[in-house]
Amino acid sequence: MKNTYPNEVDVATENTLDKPAAPAFAALARGLNRLGIEILRFGLVIVLLWIGGMKFTSYEAAGIAPFETHSPLMNWFYVLLGQRHISDLLGVIEIALGIGIALRYAAPYISGIASLLSVGMFLTTLSFILTTPGWEPTLGFPALSALPGQFLLKDIVLLGASVFTAGEAFSAVTTPERRIEKTFSVTR
């Protein structure tokens, strides 16, 4: 199946100087854009699958517990399900989102929905920066500690990747062809 890149800017005609790009650089930019789209999408998929798989380990379940217990969005869930079960549920969600995003060329609509859902997930995890104690005590705001601050900060990039892959996938959704039949009356 041929890969299409509907969001790709024609870098040969669009740049910040309103001048045509040199042909060699325009070709290089198009190639880098195509490669970047795939690395961004499948990098996001790998991260979701890998981290989702880790959620089934005791190590990861214990590691995310402080985030869940301090979050008003997740604390009630933690109390309801417990450390092990909430971690397993999050693992299932992350793996499902990763698989959904990976389906871009087979089912772009599903990929777009999975990307949008991952936007919500990353917004939730970014909220942990505000709810989980984690400022470097000797430096104060805005110095983030390694855990949780710097650990969660990477989710800004993952959020951007999710927004981009949602837009890119939805731009590939086509409308189904409709068959229009005309009927003619043969009576006079």
N, C-alpha and C positions, 0 to 999 in steps of 0.2 A: 504494500500500500504506500502510495506516495505521501510523504509528509508535506503538509501545507502550513504556512506561517502567516495567518491572516493579519496579525498585529504588527508584522514586520514593516518598518519604515523604509521607504526607498531612500537609502542614505546617499545615493548618487544625486538626488535632487533636493534633499532636505538636510540642512545643517544650520548651525547657529549664525553663520555669516551670510546667509542667503546667497551663497555662491555654490555652483556645482562642485561636488567632491571630485578629486582626481580619480580616474577610472580604476587604478590599481587599489586605492584605498577604499573605494566604494565596493569593490568585489570582496576585499578583505573584511570590511564591516558587515556585509551581508552574510558571509561565512561565519564570522564570530557571533553574529546575532542568532543564526540558526543553532549553532553549537551551544550558545548560552541558554537559549530556551530549553533545550533538551537537558542540559546539566541542571538547570534550575528545577525543572519538573521532576526529573528522576532522582535528583539529590533530595528533594522534598519527600519523594516516595521512600527512598532508602532510610532517611531519618525517621519517618513515621513507622515503617515496618520494624526497624531495629529497636527504637525506643519502645514501641508497642510490644514487641516480643520480650523486652527486658521487664515490662510491667508484671510478668508472670513469675518473677523471681522474688524471693523474700528480701533480697538486698534492695531492689528497686522499690518494693512496697514500703519498706522502712524509710527509704530515702525521700519519698514524696510525702510521707505522713506529716511533717511539719508544715508543708505548704497547705495541705488540706485542712489541718486543724485550726490554722490561723485565718483561713479565708471564710468570709461570710457566705460566699457563693457555694463553697464546697463542704463546709463544716457539717451541716445537717446531713449531707450525703455520707460523710465519713462516719457519723454517729449511727446512721441507719444501716449501712452495709458493713462497716468495719474495715480495718486496714487492708486485709488480704483481698476481700471481695471488690472493694472500690478499685484497687490496683488492677485486678483482673479485668474489670469492666472497662477501665481506661485503656488497657491493652487491646481489648477487642475493638474498641472505638478507633484507636489509632491505626491498627492494622487494616480495618475496614476502610478508613479514609485513605490510607496509602494505596490500597488496591484500587479504590475508586478513582483516584487521581491518575494512576497508571493506565487506566482504560481510555485515555484521551483519544487515541486513534480508532478504537473500536466503538466507544460510546461517549462522545464528547459531552453530552448532557449530564451523564452520571459523573464524569470527571469534574465538570463545573460545579455540580452540587457538592461533591466531596471536598472540593477546594473551598467553597463557601463555608461548609461546616468546619473545616480546619481553621478558617479565619476566626470563627467563634471560639474554637478551642484555644488558639494562640492568644486571643484577647483575654480569655479567662486566665491562662497561665501568666500573662503579663501583669494581670491585676495582683498576683501574688507578691510582686515587688512592693506594692503599697501595704499589703496586709501582713507579710511575714517579716519579723525583725531581721534586718540584714545590713544596716548601715555600718560601715567600719567605725567602731566606737572611738578610736583615737583621732579620726579625721572628721567624723560627722558627715552630714549631707554635703555634697552629693557623692561622696566616696562610697562605692558599693563594695561589700565584702565579696569574697569569692563565692561563697554560698550564703544566701540564695541569689544575691544581686547579679553578679557576673554570669552565674549559671542561667538565670532567666533572661538576661539581656539579649542573648542570641535569638530569642523568640521574636524580636522585632524583625529580624531578617526572614525568619520562617513565616511571619505574618505577611510580609511583603511578597514572598514567593507564593503564598496561598492566594493573595489578591490577584497577582499576575496570572497564575495558572487558571484561576476562575474565569477571568476575562478572556484569556486565550482559548480556553476550552469552549466557552459559550459562543465565541465568535465562529467556531467551527460547526455549530449546530445548524443543520439545514432543515428547512420546512419540507414535510413530506409532499411528494408530487401527488396532485389530485387528478383523478381521471374525470374528465367532464364529458358526459355523453349527451348528445343532442337527440331529441326525438322529433320526428317529423310526422305530421298527420298526412295520410294519403287519401283521406276522404275529401270530397269537394264540397 
